[in-house]
Amino acid sequence: MFLFIFEVMKQISILLFLILTFNVANAKKKGSAEGGFVLEGQIMETDIINGDRKPAPMVQIVIYQEKEIYVAFYSDATGNYKFLLPGGHDYEVWFGGSSYVNKKVNIDAKECSGKNTSTHLLLDIELFRPVDGYDFFPLNDAYAQIAWDHNGERFISDRSYEETKERELDKIFRKIKKANPKGT
C-alpha cells in the first residue's frame, strides 16, 4: 500500500512540475516583447455651459488590452492617475464611468519595448457631464489615437484625428450653449 501511495505522489509531483514549467515558459514568452511604460495624467471636468474647469475626483478608468479588460481603477481625489502597463500590446482606455460622457483613447504600444519604466505617456483628459437631449456621437469612437514612434522612442498622437473630434464636439457644445444662454 505504501508503495502505491508513493507512486501516485511521484506521478502527481511530475504532473505539477510539468504544469509549473509550462506556465513559467508561457509567461516568459508573453513577456519577452514586453517592457513597460507609465500611463499617467490628470482628469478635469468642464462645465459645457460656462466653461468652468476643475479637477475631477474619483473618475473611473478602464483599460482594455487586446480588447479584453485588463484593469479598472479610479483617479485620486485631485483627478490624478498613474498606472504601469506592459509594452507590446494595443490598449483602449475608457475615462468617465457612469458620471461622465466617456472618452476612449486608443494606444498602440506594440512596438514599445519600454525596457524600463522611465517611458511615460502623459495623458490629461477633459470630461463633461451628459446633457439631456444631446448625443455626443463623436465619442462613440476613440477620441484620440496614440502610437509608439520607434524612431523617436516616444509616444505620438494623431493630432489631425483629435482636431476633427474636437471640431465635432465643439458644434454640439455651441448648440447646447445656444439653447442655454444663461446656464439655465
VEXDO-314695 format. One record per residue: residue number from 1; residue in one letter; z, y, x of N, C-alpha, C in turn. Coordinates in nm, 3 decimals, padded with zeros to 5 digits, always signed. Atoms other than C-alpha are relative to their C-alpha. Layout:
<lumlos>
<lumlo NUM,a,<Z,Y,X>,<Z,Y,X>,<Z,Y,X>>
...
</lumlos>
This chain:
<lumlos>
<lumlo 1,m,<+00.000,-00.119,+00.083>,<+00.000,+00.000,+00.000>,<+00.000,+00.126,+00.087>>
<lumlo 2,f,<-00.008,-00.114,-00.090>,<+00.090,+00.239,+00.282>,<-00.134,+00.028,+00.065>>
<lumlo 3,l,<+00.131,-00.014,-00.062>,<-00.244,+00.175,+00.449>,<-00.101,+00.061,-00.097>>
<lumlo 4,f,<+00.089,-00.055,+00.102>,<-00.429,+00.252,+00.123>,<+00.024,+00.151,-00.017>>
<lumlo 5,i,<-00.034,-00.142,+00.014>,<-00.246,+00.587,+00.082>,<-00.046,+00.077,+00.123>>
<lumlo 6,f,<+00.044,-00.065,-00.123>,<-00.316,+00.670,+00.446>,<-00.151,+00.021,+00.000>>
<lumlo 7,e,<+00.146,-00.012,+00.005>,<-00.691,+00.604,+00.398>,<-00.043,+00.107,-00.101>>
<lumlo 8,v,<+00.033,-00.101,+00.101>,<-00.701,+00.818,+00.081>,<+00.029,+00.139,+00.055>>
<lumlo 9,m,<-00.037,-00.130,-00.058>,<-00.520,+01.104,+00.258>,<-00.100,+00.040,+00.109>>
<lumlo 10,k,<+00.096,-00.027,-00.106>,<-00.760,+01.074,+00.551>,<-00.132,+00.048,-00.061>>
<lumlo 11,q,<+00.123,-00.040,+00.067>,<-01.061,+01.096,+00.315>,<+00.012,+00.140,-00.060>>
<lumlo 12,i,<-00.024,-00.132,+00.059>,<-00.912,+01.398,+00.135>,<+00.001,+00.106,+00.111>>
<lumlo 13,s,<-00.003,-00.095,-00.112>,<-00.845,+01.568,+00.469>,<-00.140,+00.028,+00.052>>
<lumlo 14,i,<+00.138,-00.019,-00.047>,<-01.203,+01.514,+00.581>,<-00.078,+00.085,-00.100>>
<lumlo 15,l,<+00.068,-00.076,+00.104>,<-01.334,+01.645,+00.250>,<+00.043,+00.147,+00.002>>
<lumlo 16,l,<-00.050,-00.138,-00.007>,<-01.112,+01.956,+00.270>,<-00.053,+00.071,+00.125>>
<lumlo 17,f,<+00.054,-00.058,-00.124>,<-01.223,+02.014,+00.630>,<-00.147,+00.040,-00.018>>
<lumlo 18,l,<+00.141,-00.030,+00.022>,<-01.590,+01.995,+00.528>,<-00.018,+00.120,-00.095>>
<lumlo 19,i,<+00.007,-00.113,+00.094>,<-01.536,+02.235,+00.234>,<+00.036,+00.129,+00.071>>
<lumlo 20,l,<-00.042,-00.119,-00.072>,<-01.350,+02.482,+00.454>,<-00.106,+00.043,+00.101>>
<lumlo 21,t,<+00.104,-00.031,-00.098>,<-01.617,+02.460,+00.725>,<-00.121,+00.062,-00.069>>
<lumlo 22,f,<+00.114,-00.054,+00.074>,<-01.892,+02.520,+00.468>,<+00.029,+00.143,-00.046>>
<lumlo 23,n,<-00.035,-00.134,+00.048>,<-01.709,+02.822,+00.321>,<+00.004,+00.102,+00.113>>
<lumlo 24,v,<-00.005,-00.091,-00.114>,<-01.646,+02.979,+00.661>,<-00.141,+00.029,+00.050>>
<lumlo 25,a,<+00.138,-00.019,-00.045>,<-02.009,+02.924,+00.768>,<-00.076,+00.087,-00.099>>
<lumlo 26,n,<+00.067,-00.078,+00.102>,<-02.132,+03.067,+00.438>,<+00.046,+00.146,+00.005>>
<lumlo 27,a,<-00.052,-00.137,-00.009>,<-01.907,+03.374,+00.472>,<-00.057,+00.070,+00.122>>
<lumlo 28,k,<+00.058,-00.060,-00.120>,<-02.034,+03.435,+00.826>,<-00.147,+00.032,-00.023>>
<lumlo 29,k,<+00.141,-00.022,+00.028>,<-02.392,+03.400,+00.708>,<-00.016,+00.124,-00.088>>
<lumlo 30,k,<+00.006,-00.115,+00.089>,<-02.332,+03.651,+00.426>,<+00.032,+00.127,+00.076>>
<lumlo 31,g,<-00.046,-00.119,-00.069>,<-02.157,+03.892,+00.657>,<-00.076,+00.032,+00.127>>
<lumlo 32,s,<+00.065,-00.022,-00.129>,<-02.391,+03.864,+00.952>,<-00.079,+00.130,+00.006>>
<lumlo 33,a,<+00.077,-00.124,+00.000>,<-02.613,+04.157,+00.849>,<+00.087,+00.117,-00.044>>
<lumlo 34,e,<-00.086,-00.103,+00.054>,<-02.319,+04.347,+00.711>,<+00.084,+00.066,+00.107>>
<lumlo 35,g,<-00.100,-00.075,-00.072>,<-02.116,+04.611,+00.875>,<+00.075,+00.069,-00.110>>
<lumlo 36,g,<-00.064,-00.068,+00.109>,<-01.957,+04.875,+00.668>,<-00.027,+00.148,+00.005>>
<lumlo 37,f,<+00.007,-00.145,+00.007>,<-01.973,+05.231,+00.552>,<+00.102,+00.046,-00.104>>
<lumlo 38,v,<-00.100,-00.054,+00.089>,<-01.726,+05.452,+00.377>,<-00.070,+00.090,-00.102>>
<lumlo 39,l,<+00.049,-00.083,+00.110>,<-01.826,+05.594,+00.038>,<+00.117,+00.085,-00.045>>
<lumlo 40,e,<-00.110,-00.088,+00.038>,<-01.616,+05.899,-00.040>,<-00.052,+00.131,-00.056>>
<lumlo 41,g,<+00.037,-00.129,+00.055>,<-01.619,+06.226,-00.223>,<+00.103,+00.050,-00.098>>
<lumlo 42,q,<-00.087,-00.056,+00.102>,<-01.469,+06.435,-00.498>,<-00.080,+00.010,-00.130>>
<lumlo 43,i,<+00.061,-00.009,+00.131>,<-01.541,+06.428,-00.868>,<+00.054,+00.126,-00.067>>
<lumlo 44,m,<-00.035,-00.124,+00.068>,<-01.545,+06.761,-01.050>,<-00.044,-00.010,-00.145>>
<lumlo 45,e,<+00.037,-00.008,+00.141>,<-01.552,+06.825,-01.424>,<-00.051,+00.141,-00.027>>
<lumlo 46,t,<+00.059,-00.128,+00.035>,<-01.778,+07.102,-01.551>,<-00.001,+00.015,-00.151>>
<lumlo 47,d,<+00.008,-00.033,+00.141>,<-01.744,+07.266,-01.891>,<-00.141,+00.055,-00.023>>
<lumlo 48,i,<+00.140,-00.039,+00.020>,<-02.105,+07.291,-02.014>,<-00.012,+00.141,-00.057>>
<lumlo 49,i,<+00.011,-00.129,+00.069>,<-02.041,+07.597,-02.233>,<+00.033,+00.117,+00.091>>
<lumlo 50,n,<-00.040,-00.118,-00.078>,<-01.851,+07.829,-01.999>,<-00.018,-00.017,+00.151>>
<lumlo 51,g,<+00.029,+00.020,-00.141>,<-01.938,+07.673,-01.662>,<+00.122,-00.021,+00.089>>
<lumlo 52,d,<-00.120,+00.021,-00.081>,<-01.575,+07.629,-01.551>,<-00.004,-00.138,+00.066>>
<lumlo 53,r,<-00.006,+00.126,-00.076>,<-01.525,+07.362,-01.285>,<+00.142,-00.023,+00.045>>
<lumlo 54,k,<-00.131,+00.037,-00.050>,<-01.210,+07.175,-01.195>,<-00.004,-00.145,+00.046>>
<lumlo 55,p,<-00.004,+00.140,-00.042>,<-01.119,+06.852,-01.017>,<+00.026,-00.091,-00.120>>
<lumlo 56,a,<-00.013,+00.097,+00.109>,<-01.145,+06.551,-01.248>,<+00.091,-00.114,+00.045>>
<lumlo 57,p,<-00.093,+00.106,-00.043>,<-00.838,+06.329,-01.209>,<-00.025,-00.132,-00.071>>
<lumlo 58,m,<+00.000,+00.135,+00.055>,<-00.834,+05.955,-01.264>,<-00.132,-00.037,-00.071>>
<lumlo 59,v,<+00.131,+00.033,+00.054>,<-01.208,+05.908,-01.322>,<-00.035,-00.142,+00.043>>
<lumlo 60,q,<+00.038,+00.138,-00.031>,<-01.332,+05.551,-01.342>,<-00.128,-00.003,+00.084>>
<lumlo 61,i,<+00.115,+00.023,-00.088>,<-01.573,+05.441,-01.069>,<-00.024,-00.151,+00.003>>
<lumlo 62,v,<+00.035,+00.143,-00.001>,<-01.753,+05.107,-01.096>,<-00.117,-00.016,+00.097>>
<lumlo 63,i,<+00.105,+00.026,-00.100>,<-01.960,+04.973,-00.806>,<-00.057,-00.139,-00.023>>
<lumlo 64,y,<+00.073,+00.126,+00.013>,<-02.223,+04.705,-00.856>,<-00.070,-00.026,+00.131>>
<lumlo 65,q,<+00.070,+00.043,-00.120>,<-02.352,+04.513,-00.557>,<-00.102,-00.103,-00.044>>
<lumlo 66,e,<+00.109,+00.091,+00.041>,<-02.690,+04.346,-00.613>,<+00.010,-00.032,-00.150>>
<lumlo 67,k,<-00.004,+00.007,+00.147>,<-02.647,+04.408,-00.991>,<+00.120,-00.078,-00.055>>
<lumlo 68,e,<-00.122,+00.065,+00.046>,<-02.310,+04.227,-01.007>,<+00.118,+00.089,+00.033>>
<lumlo 69,i,<-00.114,-00.087,-00.023>,<-01.981,+04.408,-01.042>,<+00.070,-00.039,+00.129>>
<lumlo 70,y,<-00.063,+00.023,-00.130>,<-01.823,+04.446,-00.700>,<+00.145,+00.047,-00.005>>
<lumlo 71,v,<-00.135,-00.054,+00.008>,<-01.522,+04.668,-00.765>,<+00.003,+00.112,-00.104>>
<lumlo 72,a,<-00.022,-00.113,+00.090>,<-01.381,+04.912,-01.020>,<+00.135,+00.061,+00.037>>
<lumlo 73,f,<-00.124,-00.070,-00.035>,<-01.118,+05.174,-00.944>,<-00.006,+00.141,-00.055>>
<lumlo 74,y,<-00.007,-00.137,+00.051>,<-01.014,+05.531,-01.026>,<+00.015,+00.099,+00.115>>
<lumlo 75,s,<-00.024,-00.108,-00.096>,<-01.028,+05.857,-00.837>,<+00.148,+00.037,-00.008>>
<lumlo 76,d,<-00.142,-00.039,+00.001>,<-00.692,+06.009,-00.748>,<+00.022,+00.122,-00.090>>
<lumlo 77,a,<-00.038,-00.111,+00.088>,<-00.515,+06.298,-00.922>,<-00.079,+00.128,+00.026>>
<lumlo 78,t,<+00.081,-00.118,-00.031>,<-00.741,+06.552,-00.750>,<-00.150,-00.031,-00.003>>
<lumlo 79,g,<+00.141,+00.038,+00.012>,<-01.067,+06.368,-00.819>,<-00.060,-00.061,+00.124>>
<lumlo 80,n,<+00.052,+00.058,-00.124>,<-01.099,+06.230,-00.467>,<-00.003,-00.152,-00.008>>
<lumlo 81,y,<+00.009,+00.145,-00.009>,<-01.205,+05.875,-00.395>,<-00.053,-00.037,+00.137>>
<lumlo 82,k,<+00.045,+00.051,-00.130>,<-01.275,+05.664,-00.088>,<+00.002,-00.151,-00.007>>
<lumlo 83,f,<+00.008,+00.145,+00.006>,<-01.391,+05.305,-00.055>,<-00.093,-00.049,+00.110>>
<lumlo 84,l,<+00.080,+00.063,-00.104>,<-01.525,+05.085,+00.225>,<-00.092,-00.104,-00.063>>
<lumlo 85,l,<+00.098,+00.094,+00.053>,<-01.845,+04.899,+00.137>,<-00.074,-00.068,+00.115>>
<lumlo 86,p,<+00.078,+00.067,-00.103>,<-02.032,+04.638,+00.340>,<-00.145,+00.047,-00.004>>
<lumlo 87,g,<+00.142,-00.032,-00.007>,<-02.381,+04.727,+00.460>,<-00.082,-00.123,-00.036>>
<lumlo 88,g,<+00.088,+00.114,+00.027>,<-02.681,+04.506,+00.392>,<-00.023,-00.030,-00.146>>
<lumlo 89,h,<+00.011,+00.025,+00.144>,<-02.682,+04.547,+00.013>,<-00.054,+00.122,-00.073>>
<lumlo 90,d,<+00.031,-00.107,+00.094>,<-02.810,+04.751,-00.279>,<+00.122,+00.022,-00.087>>
<lumlo 91,y,<-00.115,-00.034,+00.085>,<-02.545,+04.933,-00.482>,<-00.044,+00.091,-00.113>>
<lumlo 92,e,<+00.010,-00.096,+00.108>,<-02.532,+05.107,-00.815>,<+00.143,+00.041,-00.030>>
<lumlo 93,v,<-00.135,-00.051,+00.019>,<-02.227,+05.329,-00.854>,<+00.001,+00.082,-00.129>>
<lumlo 94,w,<-00.014,-00.070,+00.127>,<-02.120,+05.446,-01.201>,<+00.126,+00.085,+00.006>>
<lumlo 95,f,<-00.112,-00.093,+00.005>,<-01.897,+05.751,-01.232>,<+00.020,+00.044,-00.145>>
<lumlo 96,g,<-00.026,-00.059,+00.131>,<-01.728,+05.851,-01.558>,<+00.087,-00.080,-00.094>>
<lumlo 97,g,<-00.078,+00.077,+00.097>,<-01.593,+05.568,-01.769>,<-00.026,+00.048,-00.142>>
<lumlo 98,s,<+00.018,-00.036,+00.141>,<-01.536,+05.641,-02.138>,<+00.026,+00.147,-00.029>>
<lumlo 99,s,<-00.035,-00.140,+00.023>,<-01.418,+06.002,-02.097>,<-00.115,+00.097,+00.028>>
<lumlo 100,y,<+00.107,-00.088,-00.044>,<-01.737,+06.147,-01.948>,<-00.136,-00.061,-00.028>>
<lumlo 101,v,<+00.136,+00.051,-00.002>,<-02.113,+06.118,-01.966>,<-00.018,-00.060,+00.139>>
<lumlo 102,n,<+00.007,+00.070,-00.128>,<-02.167,+05.861,-01.693>,<-00.120,+00.043,+00.083>>
<lumlo 103,k,<+00.109,-00.020,-00.095>,<-02.373,+05.932,-01.385>,<-00.006,-00.123,+00.089>>
<lumlo 104,k,<+00.024,+00.115,-00.086>,<-02.525,+05.646,-01.190>,<-00.071,+00.045,+00.126>>
<lumlo 105,v,<+00.062,-00.030,-00.128>,<-02.621,+05.660,-00.825>,<-00.041,-00.132,+00.063>>
<lumlo 106,n,<+00.049,+00.118,-00.070>,<-02.839,+05.401,-00.652>,<+00.010,+00.024,+00.150>>
<lumlo 107,i,<-00.013,-00.008,-00.145>,<-02.761,+05.334,-00.286>,<-00.065,-00.123,+00.061>>
<lumlo 108,d,<+00.068,+00.108,-00.071>,<-02.998,+05.126,-00.077>,<+00.060,-00.005,+00.141>>
<lumlo 109,a,<-00.067,+00.015,-00.129>,<-02.780,+05.012,+00.213>,<-00.041,-00.130,+00.069>>
<lumlo 110,k,<+00.045,+00.127,-00.058>,<-02.982,+04.701,+00.301>,<-00.020,+00.010,+00.151>>
<lumlo 111,e,<+00.027,-00.018,-00.142>,<-03.074,+04.844,+00.641>,<+00.118,+00.060,+00.077>>
<lumlo 112,c,<-00.118,-00.061,-00.064>,<-02.732,+04.994,+00.711>,<+00.083,-00.109,+00.066>>
<lumlo 113,s,<-00.079,+00.101,-00.071>,<-02.575,+04.779,+00.979>,<+00.144,+00.043,+00.006>>
<lumlo 114,g,<-00.136,-00.053,+00.001>,<-02.270,+05.006,+00.987>,<+00.092,-00.079,+00.090>>
<lumlo 115,k,<-00.076,+00.086,-00.092>,<-02.138,+04.828,+01.294>,<+00.149,+00.030,+00.001>>
<lumlo 116,n,<-00.141,-00.033,+00.015>,<-01.815,+05.012,+01.242>,<+00.014,+00.087,-00.124>>
<lumlo 117,t,<-00.021,-00.076,+00.122>,<-01.662,+05.214,+00.964>,<-00.007,+00.150,+00.023>>
<lumlo 118,s,<+00.014,-00.144,-00.022>,<-01.748,+05.551,+01.117>,<-00.119,+00.056,-00.077>>
<lumlo 119,t,<+00.110,-00.045,+00.083>,<-02.058,+05.566,+00.896>,<+00.057,+00.040,-00.136>>
<lumlo 120,h,<-00.052,-00.051,+00.126>,<-01.974,+05.783,+00.594>,<-00.115,+00.047,-00.089>>
<lumlo 121,l,<+00.090,-00.055,+00.100>,<-02.162,+05.864,+00.277>,<+00.086,+00.089,-00.088>>
<lumlo 122,l,<-00.075,-00.097,+00.079>,<-02.017,+06.182,+00.128>,<-00.077,+00.023,-00.129>>
<lumlo 123,l,<+00.066,-00.005,+00.129>,<-02.098,+06.180,-00.243>,<+00.091,+00.070,-00.100>>
<lumlo 124,d,<-00.074,-00.077,+00.099>,<-01.949,+06.460,-00.454>,<-00.078,-00.005,-00.131>>
<lumlo 125,i,<+00.063,+00.017,+00.131>,<-02.018,+06.421,-00.825>,<+00.057,+00.101,-00.098>>
<lumlo 126,e,<-00.039,-00.093,+00.105>,<-02.009,+06.670,-01.110>,<-00.023,-00.069,-00.134>>
<lumlo 127,l,<+00.009,+00.065,+00.131>,<-01.935,+06.522,-01.454>,<+00.028,+00.100,-00.111>>
<lumlo 128,f,<-00.028,-00.082,+00.117>,<-01.911,+06.665,-01.803>,<+00.030,-00.093,-00.117>>
<lumlo 129,r,<-00.037,+00.076,+00.119>,<-01.779,+06.554,-02.140>,<-00.121,-00.011,-00.095>>
<lumlo 130,p,<+00.107,+00.011,+00.099>,<-02.011,+06.427,-02.416>,<+00.009,+00.114,-00.101>>
<lumlo 131,v,<+00.007,-00.103,+00.104>,<-02.122,+06.680,-02.679>,<-00.066,-00.064,-00.121>>
<lumlo 132,d,<+00.054,+00.060,+00.122>,<-02.173,+06.560,-03.036>,<-00.138,+00.055,-00.032>>
<lumlo 133,g,<+00.134,-00.038,+00.041>,<-02.535,+06.563,-03.143>,<-00.099,+00.014,+00.114>>
<lumlo 134,y,<+00.090,-00.015,-00.115>,<-02.681,+06.569,-02.791>,<-00.007,-00.131,+00.078>>
<lumlo 135,d,<+00.025,+00.120,-00.079>,<-02.836,+06.284,-02.598>,<-00.034,+00.043,+00.142>>
<lumlo 136,f,<+00.023,-00.034,-00.140>,<-02.820,+06.310,-02.222>,<-00.087,-00.110,+00.063>>
<lumlo 137,f,<+00.092,+00.107,-00.039>,<-03.117,+06.076,-02.179>,<-00.038,-00.002,+00.147>>
<lumlo 138,p,<+00.035,+00.009,-00.143>,<-03.194,+06.181,-01.819>,<+00.097,-00.088,+00.079>>
<lumlo 139,l,<-00.098,+00.080,-00.073>,<-02.878,+05.994,-01.720>,<-00.004,-00.148,-00.039>>
<lumlo 140,n,<+00.018,+00.143,+00.028>,<-02.997,+05.665,-01.871>,<-00.041,-00.073,+00.127>>
<lumlo 141,d,<+00.038,+00.053,-00.131>,<-03.149,+05.610,-01.527>,<+00.093,+00.062,+00.104>>
<lumlo 142,a,<-00.084,-00.053,-00.108>,<-02.983,+05.680,-01.194>,<-00.023,+00.150,+00.014>>
<lumlo 143,y,<+00.006,-00.144,-00.022>,<-02.904,+06.045,-01.129>,<-00.048,+00.029,+00.143>>
<lumlo 144,a,<+00.037,-00.021,-00.140>,<-02.956,+06.006,-00.754>,<-00.044,-00.132,+00.062>>
<lumlo 145,q,<+00.049,+00.114,-00.077>,<-03.141,+05.771,-00.518>,<+00.031,+00.029,+00.147>>
<lumlo 146,i,<-00.041,-00.020,-00.140>,<-02.989,+05.734,-00.171>,<-00.038,-00.125,+00.078>>
<lumlo 147,a,<+00.040,+00.114,-00.083>,<-03.117,+05.516,+00.111>,<+00.039,+00.025,+00.145>>
<lumlo 148,w,<-00.033,-00.007,-00.142>,<-03.030,+05.440,+00.470>,<-00.127,+00.031,+00.077>>
<lumlo 149,d,<+00.110,-00.036,-00.089>,<-03.260,+05.611,+00.719>,<+00.030,-00.064,+00.135>>
<lumlo 150,h,<-00.026,+00.076,-00.123>,<-03.274,+05.362,+01.005>,<-00.027,+00.084,+00.125>>
<lumlo 151,n,<+00.033,-00.083,-00.116>,<-03.435,+05.613,+01.241>,<+00.107,+00.105,+00.026>>
<lumlo 152,g,<-00.101,-00.105,-00.015>,<-03.179,+05.884,+01.176>,<+00.142,-00.052,+00.000>>
<lumlo 153,e,<-00.132,+00.064,+00.005>,<-02.891,+05.638,+01.143>,<+00.094,+00.074,-00.095>>
<lumlo 154,r,<-00.081,-00.069,+00.099>,<-02.767,+05.811,+00.828>,<-00.059,-00.025,-00.138>>
<lumlo 155,f,<+00.049,+00.009,+00.137>,<-02.798,+05.810,+00.451>,<-00.073,+00.129,-00.036>>
<lumlo 156,i,<+00.072,-00.117,+00.049>,<-03.053,+06.042,+00.292>,<-00.026,-00.018,-00.150>>
<lumlo 157,s,<+00.026,+00.008,+00.143>,<-03.110,+06.127,-00.071>,<-00.141,+00.049,-00.029>>
<lumlo 158,d,<+00.131,-00.042,+00.047>,<-03.435,+06.174,-00.258>,<+00.020,+00.129,-00.079>>
<lumlo 159,r,<-00.028,-00.130,+00.063>,<-03.396,+06.547,-00.332>,<-00.097,+00.031,-00.113>>
<lumlo 160,s,<+00.095,-00.031,+00.108>,<-03.714,+06.575,-00.541>,<+00.035,-00.077,-00.127>>
<lumlo 161,y,<-00.045,+00.078,+00.115>,<-03.588,+06.296,-00.769>,<+00.120,+00.068,-00.065>>
<lumlo 162,e,<-00.120,-00.065,+00.052>,<-03.249,+06.469,-00.805>,<-00.033,+00.133,-00.067>>
<lumlo 163,e,<+00.038,-00.129,+00.059>,<-03.411,+06.808,-00.872>,<-00.065,-00.019,-00.137>>
<lumlo 164,t,<+00.060,+00.030,+00.130>,<-03.613,+06.652,-01.155>,<+00.110,-00.029,-00.101>>
<lumlo 165,k,<-00.112,+00.031,+00.090>,<-03.294,+06.511,-01.309>,<+00.078,+00.127,-00.035>>
<lumlo 166,e,<-00.074,-00.125,+00.023>,<-03.119,+06.849,-01.268>,<-00.074,+00.090,-00.098>>
<lumlo 167,r,<+00.079,-00.081,+00.092>,<-03.405,+07.031,-01.446>,<+00.007,-00.056,-00.142>>
<lumlo 168,e,<-00.008,+00.062,+00.132>,<-03.399,+06.780,-01.733>,<+00.136,+00.025,-00.065>>
<lumlo 169,l,<-00.134,-00.026,+00.054>,<-03.022,+06.818,-01.774>,<+00.019,+00.147,-00.033>>
<lumlo 170,d,<-00.014,-00.143,+00.022>,<-03.043,+07.195,-01.746>,<-00.062,+00.041,-00.135>>
<lumlo 171,k,<+00.062,-00.028,+00.131>,<-03.278,+07.203,-02.050>,<+00.097,-00.035,-00.113>>
<lumlo 172,i,<-00.096,+00.042,+00.103>,<-03.018,+07.013,-02.253>,<+00.119,+00.095,-00.001>>
<lumlo 173,f,<-00.113,-00.093,-00.009>,<-02.737,+07.238,-02.127>,<-00.033,+00.134,-00.066>>
<lumlo 174,r,<+00.041,-00.128,+00.061>,<-02.932,+07.550,-02.232>,<+00.000,-00.010,-00.152>>
<lumlo 175,k,<-00.002,+00.020,+00.146>,<-02.976,+07.407,-02.584>,<+00.144,+00.002,-00.051>>
<lumlo 176,i,<-00.141,+00.004,+00.041>,<-02.602,+07.341,-02.605>,<+00.060,+00.139,+00.004>>
<lumlo 177,k,<-00.054,-00.137,-00.011>,<-02.514,+07.690,-02.484>,<-00.058,+00.091,-00.107>>
<lumlo 178,k,<+00.063,-00.083,+00.105>,<-02.762,+07.848,-02.727>,<+00.063,-00.029,-00.137>>
<lumlo 179,a,<-00.061,+00.037,+00.127>,<-02.606,+07.655,-03.016>,<+00.148,+00.040,-00.006>>
<lumlo 180,n,<-00.141,-00.036,-00.008>,<-02.253,+07.753,-02.899>,<+00.017,+00.123,+00.091>>
<lumlo 181,p,<+00.003,-00.115,-00.090>,<-02.291,+08.108,-02.760>,<+00.138,+00.049,+00.046>>
<lumlo 182,k,<-00.134,-00.048,-00.038>,<-01.916,+08.186,-02.754>,<+00.095,-00.115,+00.025>>
<lumlo 183,g,<-00.085,+00.116,-00.026>,<-01.792,+07.838,-02.680>,<+00.067,-00.053,-00.123>>
<lumlo 184,t,<-00.061,+00.047,+00.126>,<-01.727,+07.759,-03.045>,<-00.022,-00.145,-00.022>>
</lumlos>
